Amino acid sequence: MKKYIFCLFVFFLLVACDVTKRVPEGSYLLNKVDIDTDTKTVSESHLKSFLRQKPNSSVPIFGRVRLHLYNLADNDSSWIDRQFRKWGEPPVLFSERLTAISAEQIRMELNNKGYLKAEVDTFVIKENKKANVTYEVAGHEPYRISHYDNTLQSVDSTIHHILVGERKLDIVKEGDIFDLEVLEKGRVNMAKTLRNRGYFNFSKDNFHFLADTTIGNHQVDLTLGLNKPADDMFYKPYHIGNVTIINGIDAKLLNDSSAYGLADTLKYRNLNIVSAKDRFLLPQAIYHNTFLRPGRLYSERIVERTYSSLSSLGAVSQTLINLTPRVENDSNFLDTYITLIPGNLHYMQWGIDGTNSAGDLGVATNLTYEHRNVFKGGEKFQIRLNGAYEFITASDSSNLVDQSFYEYGAEAFFSIPYLLLPSTLSGLRDRSSASTEFSLGANFQKRPEYLRQFLNLSSRLQWSSFNRKLAYSLEPLDINYVRMPWVSEKFRQEYLSDESNPILRYSYEDQLIALTSYNISYTNVSSDDIPRYPFRIRTGMEVSGYLLRLVGALGGSKMNKDGRQEIWGIPYAEYVKGDFDFAPTFPIDEKNVIAGHFAVGVAYPYGNSVVLPFEKRYFAGGANSVRGWSTRTLGPGTYNRDSVGYDFENKTGDVKLDMSIEYRRSLTKLFEFAAFVDAGNIWTIKDYEVQQGGFFKWNQFYKELAVAYGMGLRLNLNFLLLRFDFGMKAHNPALPEGQRWTIFKPKFSRDFAFHFAIGYPF
């Protein structure tokens, strides 16, 4: 072992000496650049982005890998040398000219940030063909706002009233630093607000600031002004004029006299829809996804939503919108011309994946066919076939799981690109990103110990607000039928008897679940505004069994021998479930971010249910939970059965609490480092005998929180983020009291968990 460590040390030593190999005589490798600044409001990392010359890229631990690769090539004579040059990076040679330009760029940026008397000096140390550069920044006292006049000097009272109502004039306040970036952002926000209130083509350049820096003592008098329009005394808003939609016809044919008679123009709710004899899209599908309608006040937002809604129709490959200003009777209008270009209506996909479930390897495949305009209303019809085969490791003594497992199923999916509502609620149909979805599916699982069947019928309505900050999802009815027509006798005796595990018995018996759910999510991030501290909130409610209870009240149910009501001979589940999830983000600077997460969920079985259906219960541990535990290995509460192996059926609960805080640092364009602390657990809402220690108690739950800490490495490919997290248990509630703080005496085999996942954990 010592020999390998010594060889590794020698390798890194040789690599370190290699960095100046391709540096010409008389030149110096730009080895290190530091910025030493006394400015409290402008960080070193921010100023580094204004450097015109930076050292070669470096990877943590391994150093300047690309520079080393470049230095390995003697010339371009061989293929391998050319590859090293291609993969590598030539040495960055110190330049006095670029250093001077960098110093000036830093000074100018500080001026923009309110440090109008900033000074930047450079110090260069040259040694062993390397140059270390230090920029000494003296910001001095920043200039601050002494007085701010945002009355717009009463040039346009209407615009002033709009901006006051939207609170867009409060760009700065007295005492703030005179930051030109803040002022520029204010101009952009004011112009965007007005473009969403009818002022077509309104620009930030219509506003200006007058700053008086001569009043002394590092003070600035600031006045916001509005430029007068060139051809009038006031700016005038625009309304949508005539709207013409070319419904899947080549625009060139419309100008061809020989094509006369091939197209029809239909007026549908004041929209002029030009279609061929064989229409591409039905008028109602176009209408519900077109928010540019005659008479509406122009808004940049409704243009964007029309683009996105029409383009999201699978049948449409491209949407073109052209707005032409027109003046009529001293009013401004925008005549709208929309062209819908058809796409490929048929889509087919086949995929195959390898699987690994608790160490058992397998293979899964699926075949999907989709028609994207099945009834010419932009409807999507999709059918999906799936199958999986898993090679299960035989158990030693029970001899139950000694064969392979397979499953197969099919799902039909139908989507309408607007809200399908009764005529009395027609006013609610015009919602952004709206859809009505129906699905029907069946899945069959075959194991040596049982055969299980799942049937599902569901409906869903989805829509969002125009600024896309709020998103809604309503499932009026979701019916799941779980059936278990065959069970081996040994499995029944050892797992499904009341004596062994009544909770598991309820989970595996035939069951009907008819639920209604409503979910809302909110984010303060939109296309119009990226806030300083982004966050996301999700909340939802799910209720099951009330419709079947109503059917039973009308005489449609019978009571079985266990005292449970049955519909068509099948017991049904009754429960209520609520969830809340909050994920804020606190950017520190361009490279450092702190992200938080808080999630709580409560589910309560009642009436016809002793326990929640297994699929509806909570579990803890895993890549998106407390990362010191593997998936489904934590809780509930202090529950622990050392004599049982996986025991996943009992690692479920009715109450969930997850809390996390994570520090993220961008290392390079590809790699990101993370350090995190997680806490949480699950509990049962009833005191089940087979889950001893899992019952939630207000005076005990905080003592039963599992705590984990760890580090992670993320690979950001822009379109995909791969996450590798390493978690360690810090407080393990499953251990006896007095031994739970494993952070002081960790055991790697017991307290470590590795997670590979896609995307951030929250």
Buried (B, 14 or more C-beta within 10 A) or exposed (E): EEEEEEEEEEEEEEBEEBBBBBBEEEBBBBBEBEBEBEBEEBBBEBBBEBBBBEBBEBEEEEBBBBBBBBBBBEEEEEEEBEEBBEEBBEBBBBBEEBBEBBBEBBBEBBBBBBBBBBEBEBEEEEEEBBBBBBBBBBBBEBBBBBEBEBEBEEBBEBBBEBBBEBEBBEBBEEEBBBBBEBBBBBBEBBBBBBBBBBBBEBEBEBBEBEBEBEEEEBBBBBBBBBEEEEEEEEBBBBBBBBBBBBBBBBEEBBEEEEBEEEBEEEEEBEBBBBBBEEBBBBBBBBBBBBBBBBEBEBBBBBBBBBBBBBBBBBBBEEBEBEBEEEEEEEEBBBBBBBBBBBBEEEBEEEEEEEEEEEEBEBEBBBBBBBBBBBEBBBBBBBBBBBBBBBEBEEEEEEEBBEEBBBBBBBBEBBBBBBBEBEEEEEEEBBBBBBBBBBBBBBBBBBBBBBBBBBBBBBBBBBBBBBBBBBBBBBBEEBBBBBBBEEBBEEBBEBBBEEEEBBBBBBBBBBBBBBBBBBBBBEBBBBBBEEEEEBBBBBBBEBBBBEBBBEBBEEEEBEEEEEEBBBBEEBBBBBBBBBBEBBBBBBBEEEBBBEBBBBBBBBBBBEBBBBBBBBEBBBBBBBBBBBBBBBBBBBBBBBBBEEEEEEBBBBBBBBBBBBBBBBBBEBBEEEBBBBEBBBBBBBBBBBEBEBBBBBBBEEEEBEEBBBBBBBBBBBEBEEEEBEBBBBBBBBBBBBBEEEEBEBBEEBEEEEBBBEBEBEEBBB
